[in-house]
Amino acid sequence: MTIEKTKATDVVSSGLTCNTKTGEDAKATGLFEIKCHDKDGNLKWEAQSKNLVVNAGLAYMAGSALTSTTPITTWYLGLYGAGSSNTPAAGDTMSSHAGWTEVVAYSNATRVSTTFVAATTANPSVVTNTASPAVFNINGTTTVGGAFLTSGSAKSGTAGTLFSAADFGSPGDRSVVNSDTLSVTYTFSLAA
C-alpha cells in the first residue's frame, strides 16, 4: 500500500510604487513693454524686456500671501539709464542697486503710478496695466536702459520695495529727447 502526502504552498506578494514627491513649483515672470513716441506722436522705438523679480519682490509676494506682510496697494514704474554694467541683480533693493542708476529726466512730479487690473484666476494668474500704460513725459536728452517696479514714489528715492527690474533687449540702451513720451506697460504672471 502506498501512502501519498502532498503539501501545497501558495506565496502571494505585491508591491506598490508611488511618486513620493510632493509640492508644487511656482514661477514668477514679468514683461516690460516700452514705446517711445516723438512730440508729434510718431513711434520712434519700442522694446520688450523680461524682468528679474528681485529677492525683495519674492519675499514680498510670499509674505503678503501667507504671513502678516502688509499688502502694497500702489506701485510705481521708474526708468534707469546707461551705466557701466546696467544690469539688475537678485539682491537689488531700492536703497542698494549698484548695477543701475535711475533716470529722472521727465516732467512727472514722481515716478509714474501704475494701475493694475485684478489678477486673473487662471494658471498663470496675470496682472497688467495694459489698459492704462504709465506715461513718462521726457524733458531732457538722456539714455534709457531699463525699467523697474517699486512701491516708492519719489524720483531718485531709496524708500519702498523694489519688486522687479529689466534691461532693454537688443539693441539695449535707447536715446530720448525733450518732448518724447515713453509709455510703459508691465505684465506679471505667476504660474504653478
PyRosetta script that sets phi, psi and omega in degrees:
from pyrosetta import init, pose_from_sequence

init()
pose = pose_from_sequence("MTIEKTKATDVVSSGLTCNTKTGEDAKATGLFEIKCHDKDGNLKWEAQSKNLVVNAGLAYMAGSALTSTTPITTWYLGLYGAGSSNTPAAGDTMSSHAGWTEVVAYSNATRVSTTFVAATTANPSVVTNTASPAVFNINGTTTVGGAFLTSGSAKSGTAGTLFSAADFGSPGDRSVVNSDTLSVTYTFSLAA")
pose.set_psi(1, 139.2)
pose.set_omega(1, -178.8)
pose.set_phi(2, -111.3)
pose.set_psi(2, 136.5)
pose.set_omega(2, 176.2)
pose.set_phi(3, -113.9)
pose.set_psi(3, 125.6)
pose.set_omega(3, 178.1)
pose.set_phi(4, -109.7)
pose.set_psi(4, 135.9)
pose.set_omega(4, 176.1)
pose.set_phi(5, -124.9)
pose.set_psi(5, 138.7)
pose.set_omega(5, 176.7)
pose.set_phi(6, -125.8)
pose.set_psi(6, 148.9)
pose.set_omega(6, 174.7)
pose.set_phi(7, -122.5)
pose.set_psi(7, 135.6)
pose.set_omega(7, 177.6)
pose.set_phi(8, -119.4)
pose.set_psi(8, 132.1)
pose.set_omega(8, 178.3)
pose.set_phi(9, -133.3)
pose.set_psi(9, 127.7)
pose.set_omega(9, 174.9)
pose.set_phi(10, -111.4)
pose.set_psi(10, 136.2)
pose.set_omega(10, 176.1)
pose.set_phi(11, -120.3)
pose.set_psi(11, 127.4)
pose.set_omega(11, 178.9)
pose.set_phi(12, -121.9)
pose.set_psi(12, 131.7)
pose.set_omega(12, 174.6)
pose.set_phi(13, -138.4)
pose.set_psi(13, 153.1)
pose.set_omega(13, 176.7)
pose.set_phi(14, -147.1)
pose.set_psi(14, 164.2)
pose.set_omega(14, 178.8)
pose.set_phi(15, -145.0)
pose.set_psi(15, 156.5)
pose.set_omega(15, 178.6)
pose.set_phi(16, -135.1)
pose.set_psi(16, 123.6)
pose.set_omega(16, 176.7)
pose.set_phi(17, -113.0)
pose.set_psi(17, 129.4)
pose.set_omega(17, 179.4)
pose.set_phi(18, -136.2)
pose.set_psi(18, 161.3)
pose.set_omega(18, 178.0)
pose.set_phi(19, -79.2)
pose.set_psi(19, 115.1)
pose.set_omega(19, -176.8)
pose.set_phi(20, -90.1)
pose.set_psi(20, 0.4)
pose.set_omega(20, 179.5)
pose.set_phi(21, -76.4)
pose.set_psi(21, 131.0)
pose.set_omega(21, 175.9)
pose.set_phi(22, -124.5)
pose.set_psi(22, 161.9)
pose.set_omega(22, 176.3)
pose.set_phi(23, 107.0)
pose.set_psi(23, 172.9)
pose.set_omega(23, -179.9)
pose.set_phi(24, -135.9)
pose.set_psi(24, 154.3)
pose.set_omega(24, 172.6)
pose.set_phi(25, -103.3)
pose.set_psi(25, 146.8)
pose.set_omega(25, 174.5)
pose.set_phi(26, -123.0)
pose.set_psi(26, 143.5)
pose.set_omega(26, -179.9)
pose.set_phi(27, -125.3)
pose.set_psi(27, 123.6)
pose.set_omega(27, 178.6)
pose.set_phi(28, -102.3)
pose.set_psi(28, 122.3)
pose.set_omega(28, 178.7)
pose.set_phi(29, -134.9)
pose.set_psi(29, 153.2)
pose.set_omega(29, 178.5)
pose.set_phi(30, -145.8)
pose.set_psi(30, 160.8)
pose.set_omega(30, -178.9)
pose.set_phi(31, -140.7)
pose.set_psi(31, 123.8)
pose.set_omega(31, 172.0)
pose.set_phi(32, -94.3)
pose.set_psi(32, 134.3)
pose.set_omega(32, 173.6)
pose.set_phi(33, -123.6)
pose.set_psi(33, 123.5)
pose.set_omega(33, -174.9)
pose.set_phi(34, -123.0)
pose.set_psi(34, 132.1)
pose.set_omega(34, 174.8)
pose.set_phi(35, -124.2)
pose.set_psi(35, 132.0)
pose.set_omega(35, 178.3)
pose.set_phi(36, -109.2)
pose.set_psi(36, 124.2)
pose.set_omega(36, 176.8)
pose.set_phi(37, -115.9)
pose.set_psi(37, 145.3)
pose.set_omega(37, 176.5)
pose.set_phi(38, -80.8)
pose.set_psi(38, -178.3)
pose.set_omega(38, -175.9)
pose.set_phi(39, -62.0)
pose.set_psi(39, -20.4)
pose.set_omega(39, 178.6)
pose.set_phi(40, -95.7)
pose.set_psi(40, 3.5)
pose.set_omega(40, 178.3)
pose.set_phi(41, 88.1)
pose.set_psi(41, 5.8)
pose.set_omega(41, 179.1)
pose.set_phi(42, -78.7)
pose.set_psi(42, 136.6)
pose.set_omega(42, 178.0)
pose.set_phi(43, -69.5)
pose.set_psi(43, 121.0)
pose.set_omega(43, 178.1)
pose.set_phi(44, -92.0)
pose.set_psi(44, -43.5)
pose.set_omega(44, 179.2)
pose.set_phi(45, -163.6)
pose.set_psi(45, 163.5)
pose.set_omega(45, 173.9)
pose.set_phi(46, -145.2)
pose.set_psi(46, 154.5)
pose.set_omega(46, -178.0)
pose.set_phi(47, -144.4)
pose.set_psi(47, 144.9)
pose.set_omega(47, 171.5)
pose.set_phi(48, -122.3)
pose.set_psi(48, 134.6)
pose.set_omega(48, -177.6)
pose.set_phi(49, -140.6)
pose.set_psi(49, 125.5)
pose.set_omega(49, 172.3)
pose.set_phi(50, -71.9)
pose.set_psi(50, 141.9)
pose.set_omega(50, -175.3)
pose.set_phi(51, -98.0)
pose.set_psi(51, 169.2)
pose.set_omega(51, 169.8)
pose.set_phi(52, -108.9)
pose.set_psi(52, 118.3)
pose.set_omega(52, 170.9)
pose.set_phi(53, -81.4)
pose.set_psi(53, 114.5)
pose.set_omega(53, -175.0)
pose.set_phi(54, -74.3)
pose.set_psi(54, 166.8)
pose.set_omega(54, -178.1)
pose.set_phi(55, -56.2)
pose.set_psi(55, -39.2)
pose.set_omega(55, 178.8)
pose.set_phi(56, -63.9)
pose.set_psi(56, -34.8)
pose.set_omega(56, 176.8)
pose.set_phi(57, -68.7)
pose.set_psi(57, -41.0)
pose.set_omega(57, 177.8)
pose.set_phi(58, -64.4)
pose.set_psi(58, -42.9)
pose.set_omega(58, 178.7)
pose.set_phi(59, -63.3)
pose.set_psi(59, -39.5)
pose.set_omega(59, 177.7)
pose.set_phi(60, -61.8)
pose.set_psi(60, -46.4)
pose.set_omega(60, -179.8)
pose.set_phi(61, -59.4)
pose.set_psi(61, -49.1)
pose.set_omega(61, -178.9)
pose.set_phi(62, -64.4)
pose.set_psi(62, -43.8)
pose.set_omega(62, -177.2)
pose.set_phi(63, -68.1)
pose.set_psi(63, -41.5)
pose.set_omega(63, -178.9)
pose.set_phi(64, -74.9)
pose.set_psi(64, -25.8)
pose.set_omega(64, 179.6)
pose.set_phi(65, -81.0)
pose.set_psi(65, -38.1)
pose.set_omega(65, -169.3)
pose.set_phi(66, -124.0)
pose.set_psi(66, -6.1)
pose.set_omega(66, 178.2)
pose.set_phi(67, -131.2)
pose.set_psi(67, -155.6)
pose.set_omega(67, -174.1)
pose.set_phi(68, -97.2)
pose.set_psi(68, 18.3)
pose.set_omega(68, 177.2)
pose.set_phi(69, -63.5)
pose.set_psi(69, 129.0)
pose.set_omega(69, -178.0)
pose.set_phi(70, -67.5)
pose.set_psi(70, 129.1)
pose.set_omega(70, 178.3)
pose.set_phi(71, -63.7)
pose.set_psi(71, 141.3)
pose.set_omega(71, 175.2)
pose.set_phi(72, -94.1)
pose.set_psi(72, 125.1)
pose.set_omega(72, -176.4)
pose.set_phi(73, -104.6)
pose.set_psi(73, -12.5)
pose.set_omega(73, 178.8)
pose.set_phi(74, -126.1)
pose.set_psi(74, 125.7)
pose.set_omega(74, -179.7)
pose.set_phi(75, -119.4)
pose.set_psi(75, 155.2)
pose.set_omega(75, -178.3)
pose.set_phi(76, -132.2)
pose.set_psi(76, 144.9)
pose.set_omega(76, 173.6)
pose.set_phi(77, -100.7)
pose.set_psi(77, 141.8)
pose.set_omega(77, 176.9)
pose.set_phi(78, -132.1)
pose.set_psi(78, 167.7)
pose.set_omega(78, -179.4)
pose.set_phi(79, -119.8)
pose.set_psi(79, 150.0)
pose.set_omega(79, 169.9)
pose.set_phi(80, -130.6)
pose.set_psi(80, 162.7)
pose.set_omega(80, -170.0)
pose.set_phi(81, -110.1)
pose.set_psi(81, -168.4)
pose.set_omega(81, 178.4)
pose.set_phi(82, -70.7)
pose.set_psi(82, 146.9)
pose.set_omega(82, 178.9)
pose.set_phi(83, -156.9)
pose.set_psi(83, -179.5)
pose.set_omega(83, -178.2)
pose.set_phi(84, -63.9)
pose.set_psi(84, -37.4)
pose.set_omega(84, 178.0)
pose.set_phi(85, -115.2)
pose.set_psi(85, -35.0)
pose.set_omega(85, 175.3)
pose.set_phi(86, 49.4)
pose.set_psi(86, 42.4)
pose.set_omega(86, -175.1)
pose.set_phi(87, -133.6)
pose.set_psi(87, 121.3)
pose.set_omega(87, 174.6)
pose.set_phi(88, -70.7)
pose.set_psi(88, 153.2)
pose.set_omega(88, 179.8)
pose.set_phi(89, -128.6)
pose.set_psi(89, 155.8)
pose.set_omega(89, -177.2)
pose.set_phi(90, -55.9)
pose.set_psi(90, -33.6)
pose.set_omega(90, -177.6)
pose.set_phi(91, -85.3)
pose.set_psi(91, 1.9)
pose.set_omega(91, -178.9)
pose.set_phi(92, -63.0)
pose.set_psi(92, 144.7)
pose.set_omega(92, 172.2)
pose.set_phi(93, -134.0)
pose.set_psi(93, 175.2)
pose.set_omega(93, 177.7)
pose.set_phi(94, -66.9)
pose.set_psi(94, -28.8)
pose.set_omega(94, -179.4)
pose.set_phi(95, -89.5)
pose.set_psi(95, -8.4)
pose.set_omega(95, -178.3)
pose.set_phi(96, -151.5)
pose.set_psi(96, 103.1)
pose.set_omega(96, 177.9)
pose.set_phi(97, -146.5)
pose.set_psi(97, 78.6)
pose.set_omega(97, -173.4)
pose.set_phi(98, -63.0)
pose.set_psi(98, -22.9)
pose.set_omega(98, -175.5)
pose.set_phi(99, -81.0)
pose.set_psi(99, -5.9)
pose.set_omega(99, -178.8)
pose.set_phi(100, -157.0)
pose.set_psi(100, 156.2)
pose.set_omega(100, -179.9)
pose.set_phi(101, -124.6)
pose.set_psi(101, 134.6)
pose.set_omega(101, -176.8)
pose.set_phi(102, -67.5)
pose.set_psi(102, 142.5)
pose.set_omega(102, 173.3)
pose.set_phi(103, -98.5)
pose.set_psi(103, 128.7)
pose.set_omega(103, -179.7)
pose.set_phi(104, -124.7)
pose.set_psi(104, 21.3)
pose.set_omega(104, -179.3)
pose.set_phi(105, -82.0)
pose.set_psi(105, 59.1)
pose.set_omega(105, 174.4)
pose.set_phi(106, -142.9)
pose.set_psi(106, 151.2)
pose.set_omega(106, -172.1)
pose.set_phi(107, -81.1)
pose.set_psi(107, -11.2)
pose.set_omega(107, 176.8)
pose.set_phi(108, -56.8)
pose.set_psi(108, 140.0)
pose.set_omega(108, -176.0)
pose.set_phi(109, -66.7)
pose.set_psi(109, -29.9)
pose.set_omega(109, -179.2)
pose.set_phi(110, -134.5)
pose.set_psi(110, 178.3)
pose.set_omega(110, 167.2)
pose.set_phi(111, -56.9)
pose.set_psi(111, 156.6)
pose.set_omega(111, -172.2)
pose.set_phi(112, -84.5)
pose.set_psi(112, 124.0)
pose.set_omega(112, -179.9)
pose.set_phi(113, -67.7)
pose.set_psi(113, 152.2)
pose.set_omega(113, -174.0)
pose.set_phi(114, -121.3)
pose.set_psi(114, 129.3)
pose.set_omega(114, 178.9)
pose.set_phi(115, -105.9)
pose.set_psi(115, 108.5)
pose.set_omega(115, 179.5)
pose.set_phi(116, -93.1)
pose.set_psi(116, 148.1)
pose.set_omega(116, 171.2)
pose.set_phi(117, -80.2)
pose.set_psi(117, 164.1)
pose.set_omega(117, 178.4)
pose.set_phi(118, -61.2)
pose.set_psi(118, 145.8)
pose.set_omega(118, 180.0)
pose.set_phi(119, -63.2)
pose.set_psi(119, 139.4)
pose.set_omega(119, 175.9)
pose.set_phi(120, -72.4)
pose.set_psi(120, 159.9)
pose.set_omega(120, -179.2)
pose.set_phi(121, -101.0)
pose.set_psi(121, 14.2)
pose.set_omega(121, 179.7)
pose.set_phi(122, -90.9)
pose.set_psi(122, 176.3)
pose.set_omega(122, 172.4)
pose.set_phi(123, -112.4)
pose.set_psi(123, 107.1)
pose.set_omega(123, 10.7)
pose.set_phi(124, -82.5)
pose.set_psi(124, 155.2)
pose.set_omega(124, 170.9)
pose.set_phi(125, -84.6)
pose.set_psi(125, 133.6)
pose.set_omega(125, -172.3)
pose.set_phi(126, -127.5)
pose.set_psi(126, 138.1)
pose.set_omega(126, 167.9)
pose.set_phi(127, -125.0)
pose.set_psi(127, 145.8)
pose.set_omega(127, -178.4)
pose.set_phi(128, -155.9)
pose.set_psi(128, 159.8)
pose.set_omega(128, 173.5)
pose.set_phi(129, -112.9)
pose.set_psi(129, 24.9)
pose.set_omega(129, -177.4)
pose.set_phi(130, -61.8)
pose.set_psi(130, -25.9)
pose.set_omega(130, 178.0)
pose.set_phi(131, -72.9)
pose.set_psi(131, -20.8)
pose.set_omega(131, -177.9)
pose.set_phi(132, -145.9)
pose.set_psi(132, 75.7)
pose.set_omega(132, -178.1)
pose.set_phi(133, -59.3)
pose.set_psi(133, 149.3)
pose.set_omega(133, 174.6)
pose.set_phi(134, -78.0)
pose.set_psi(134, 128.2)
pose.set_omega(134, -176.2)
pose.set_phi(135, -112.9)
pose.set_psi(135, 122.9)
pose.set_omega(135, 176.6)
pose.set_phi(136, -101.7)
pose.set_psi(136, 124.2)
pose.set_omega(136, 178.4)
pose.set_phi(137, -95.2)
pose.set_psi(137, 99.1)
pose.set_omega(137, -174.0)
pose.set_phi(138, -68.9)
pose.set_psi(138, 134.2)
pose.set_omega(138, 179.9)
pose.set_phi(139, -129.2)
pose.set_psi(139, 28.7)
pose.set_omega(139, 178.2)
pose.set_phi(140, -165.9)
pose.set_psi(140, 174.3)
pose.set_omega(140, 176.0)
pose.set_phi(141, -98.4)
pose.set_psi(141, 123.5)
pose.set_omega(141, -178.1)
pose.set_phi(142, -157.0)
pose.set_psi(142, 178.1)
pose.set_omega(142, 176.8)
pose.set_phi(143, -115.9)
pose.set_psi(143, 133.9)
pose.set_omega(143, 178.6)
pose.set_phi(144, -113.2)
pose.set_psi(144, 130.8)
pose.set_omega(144, -177.2)
pose.set_phi(145, -118.6)
pose.set_psi(145, -10.2)
pose.set_omega(145, -178.7)
pose.set_phi(146, -178.2)
pose.set_psi(146, -177.5)
pose.set_omega(146, -178.4)
pose.set_phi(147, -139.1)
pose.set_psi(147, 161.1)
pose.set_omega(147, 178.3)
pose.set_phi(148, -146.2)
pose.set_psi(148, 160.2)
pose.set_omega(148, 178.5)
pose.set_phi(149, -118.6)
pose.set_psi(149, 129.2)
pose.set_omega(149, -176.4)
pose.set_phi(150, -144.9)
pose.set_psi(150, 164.0)
pose.set_omega(150, 174.1)
pose.set_phi(151, -92.9)
pose.set_psi(151, -6.2)
pose.set_omega(151, 179.6)
pose.set_phi(152, -89.4)
pose.set_psi(152, 131.6)
pose.set_omega(152, -175.5)
pose.set_phi(153, -91.7)
pose.set_psi(153, -25.6)
pose.set_omega(153, -172.4)
pose.set_phi(154, -70.0)
pose.set_psi(154, 128.9)
pose.set_omega(154, 174.7)
pose.set_phi(155, -60.1)
pose.set_psi(155, 130.8)
pose.set_omega(155, -176.6)
pose.set_phi(156, 65.4)
pose.set_psi(156, 10.1)
pose.set_omega(156, 179.8)
pose.set_phi(157, -73.2)
pose.set_psi(157, 154.4)
pose.set_omega(157, -179.5)
pose.set_phi(158, -110.7)
pose.set_psi(158, 2.6)
pose.set_omega(158, 179.3)
pose.set_phi(159, -89.0)
pose.set_psi(159, 160.0)
pose.set_omega(159, 175.9)
pose.set_phi(160, 101.4)
pose.set_psi(160, 173.1)
pose.set_omega(160, -179.3)
pose.set_phi(161, -97.9)
pose.set_psi(161, 121.0)
pose.set_omega(161, 172.1)
pose.set_phi(162, -79.6)
pose.set_psi(162, 123.0)
pose.set_omega(162, -178.5)
pose.set_phi(163, -96.0)
pose.set_psi(163, -50.2)
pose.set_omega(163, -177.3)
pose.set_phi(164, -155.6)
pose.set_psi(164, 164.3)
pose.set_omega(164, 178.2)
pose.set_phi(165, -152.6)
pose.set_psi(165, 155.6)
pose.set_omega(165, -179.5)
pose.set_phi(166, -152.4)
pose.set_psi(166, 134.1)
pose.set_omega(166, 169.3)
pose.set_phi(167, -77.1)
pose.set_psi(167, 149.0)
pose.set_omega(167, 173.3)
pose.set_phi(168, -64.9)
pose.set_psi(168, 142.8)
pose.set_omega(168, 175.1)
pose.set_phi(169, -69.7)
pose.set_psi(169, 176.9)
pose.set_omega(169, -178.4)
pose.set_phi(170, -53.1)
pose.set_psi(170, 131.5)
pose.set_omega(170, 16.5)
pose.set_phi(171, -92.4)
pose.set_psi(171, 14.6)
pose.set_omega(171, 174.9)
pose.set_phi(172, 93.0)
pose.set_psi(172, -135.9)
pose.set_omega(172, -175.0)
pose.set_phi(173, -54.2)
pose.set_psi(173, 145.2)
pose.set_omega(173, -179.8)
pose.set_phi(174, -129.1)
pose.set_psi(174, 147.1)
pose.set_omega(174, 178.0)
pose.set_phi(175, -90.8)
pose.set_psi(175, 142.9)
pose.set_omega(175, 172.3)
pose.set_phi(176, -131.4)
pose.set_psi(176, 154.2)
pose.set_omega(176, -179.8)
pose.set_phi(177, -131.3)
pose.set_psi(177, 166.6)
pose.set_omega(177, 178.5)
pose.set_phi(178, -49.9)
pose.set_psi(178, 135.2)
pose.set_omega(178, 179.1)
pose.set_phi(179, 84.3)
pose.set_psi(179, -3.4)
pose.set_omega(179, 171.2)
pose.set_phi(180, -71.6)
pose.set_psi(180, 157.6)
pose.set_omega(180, 170.2)
pose.set_phi(181, -126.5)
pose.set_psi(181, 140.0)
pose.set_omega(181, 174.6)
pose.set_phi(182, -112.3)
pose.set_psi(182, 124.1)
pose.set_omega(182, 175.3)
pose.set_phi(183, -104.4)
pose.set_psi(183, 123.0)
pose.set_omega(183, -174.7)
pose.set_phi(184, -121.1)
pose.set_psi(184, 126.8)
pose.set_omega(184, 172.4)
pose.set_phi(185, -116.3)
pose.set_psi(185, 150.6)
pose.set_omega(185, 179.0)
pose.set_phi(186, -132.1)
pose.set_psi(186, 128.2)
pose.set_omega(186, 177.6)
pose.set_phi(187, -121.0)
pose.set_psi(187, 125.9)
pose.set_omega(187, -178.1)
pose.set_phi(188, -119.0)
pose.set_psi(188, 133.4)
pose.set_omega(188, -179.9)
pose.set_phi(189, -125.9)
pose.set_psi(189, 139.7)
pose.set_omega(189, 175.1)
pose.set_phi(190, -126.0)
pose.set_psi(190, 115.3)
pose.set_omega(190, -174.7)
pose.set_phi(191, -118.2)
pose.set_psi(191, 146.2)
pose.set_omega(191, 175.9)
pose.set_phi(192, -89.7)
pose.dump_pdb("model.pdb")
